[in-house]
Amino acid sequence: MNTILMITSQLRTRFRRLPSRKGFGLNEVIGIAAGIIIAVVVVIPGLQGFAGNILNNLTNWWNNMAANVFATP
């Protein structure tokens, strides 16, 4: 019986030394929010310019192709 009490007391002291997990979820939420804010501020305006350039180039390409394919003599 004495050895069981000694083992349980040793386990209790080991588990007390483990770090607390309080606030772990909050840190994840803050990290995700920061990532979204950075994406909105930095990435999305760059993608808008990139998409605008692609659309302009495709419009020019289509106009040239349409002029060549559907050319009227």
C-alpha positions, -999 to +999 in steps of 0.1 A: +000+000+000+029+023+008+044+019-027+011+028-043+009+060-024+045+068-033+038+062-070+007+083-070+026+111-052+054+109-078+028+111-107+011+141-091+044+160-089+053+151-125+019+163-138+022+195-118+054+203-137+036+201-171+029+235-185-006+248-184-025+249-217-046+279-208-049+304-236-037+280-263-069+284-283-068+322-279-033+323-293-044+304-324-073+327-329-051+357-327-026+342-351-053+334-377-067+369-374-033+384-379-028+362-410-061+373-425-054+410-418-020+407-435-036+389-465-062+417-468-036+445-466-008+430-486-019+402-509-053+411-521-044+445-536-015+429-555-039+402-568-063+428-580-036+445-601-025+411-614-060+402-624-065+435-641-034+430-662-045+395-672-080+408-682-065+437-703-041+413-720-068+388-728-090+416-741-063+428-764-055+392-775-092+385-783-096+417-802-065+408-823-077+373-829-112+384-838-098+409-862-077+382-879-103+354-879-133+375-888-116+399-911-138+415-938-122+420-971 
